[in-house]
Amino acid sequence: MSASLEATSPAGSPGKGLHVWLWIVQGLLAAAFLMAGGMKLFTPIAQLSQKMPWVAQAPLLPRFIGVSEIAGALGLILPAATRVKPGLTALAALGLLTIMVLAVPFHFMQNDAAHAPIPAVLGLLAAFVAWGRFRKAPIPART
């Protein structure tokens, strides 16, 4: 394995490669959740229910999910980038993981199993960020 992709340096501290991979995944997840959350939050319910039939029965649920996804996306980036309460980044990843863990069976319950892999992959990526920022490569707070 190349030195840039090693998880830890010889001294046992997180390597630069892990930090870089975590930032890449955080950015990709933030973009995905900003787009998905924005769609659920700002698209009229009538239009949303054409794409997602369950919305007609629970019109406030996609709004709640949209707000949660946007908050999670911002939480993946802002605390870590500003180094103000950077531990919130791992918690945001954990929150998004929770949403995705709930989304997978929801797709099956809606007879929409073809779309279940998307939240499964997003959940795995969120789990990677939570693990990385909690355990292996936490970002120090600004002093």
C-alpha positions, 0 to 999 in steps of 0.5 A, spaced: 500 500 500 502 506 498 504 511 504 499 516 502 493 511 503 496 508 509 491 509 515 496 510 520 503 513 520 509 509 523 508 513 530 501 511 530 497 517 529 492 518 523 496 518 516 494 524 511 491 519 507 485 517 512 484 525 513 484 526 505 479 520 504 474 522 510 474 529 507 472 527 500 467 522 503 464 528 507 464 532 501 460 527 497 455 526 502 454 533 504 453 534 496 448 528 496 444 530 502 444 537 500 441 535 493 436 530 496 434 534 502 433 540 498 428 536 493 424 534 499 424 540 502 422 545 496 419 541 491 411 542 492 408 536 495 404 535 489 410 534 484 413 530 490 407 525 490 408 523 483 415 521 484 414 518 491 407 516 492 407 515 499 408 523 500 401 523 499 399 520 505 404 523 509 406 530 506 410 532 512 415 527 513 419 529 506 419 536 509 422 533 516 427 528 512 429 534 508 431 539 514 434 533 517 438 531 511 440 538 510 442 539 517 446 533 517 450 535 510 452 542 513 454 538 520 459 534 516 462 540 513 462 546 517 464 544 524 470 540 521 472 546 517 471 551 522 474 547 527 469 549 532 466 543 536 468 539 530 466 533 534 459 535 531 461 532 524 462 525 527 455 526 530 452 529 524 455 522 520 451 518 525 445 522 524 445 521 517 447 513 518 440 513 522 436 516 517 439 511 512 438 505 516 431 507 516 430 508 509 433 501 507 427 498 510 422 503 508 424 502 501 422 495 501 415 496 505 414 501 499 415 495 494 421 500 492 427 495 493 430 497 486 432 504 490 434 501 497 441 500 495 442 508 494 441 509 502 445 503 503 451 505 500 450 512 503 449 509 510 456 505 509 459 512 507 456 515 513 458 510 518 465 510 515 465 518 516 463 517 523 468 511 525 473 516 522 472 522 525 470 519 532 476 514 532 481 514 527 482 521 525 478 526 529 479 533 528 482 538 533 478 544 536 481 550 535 484 553 541 
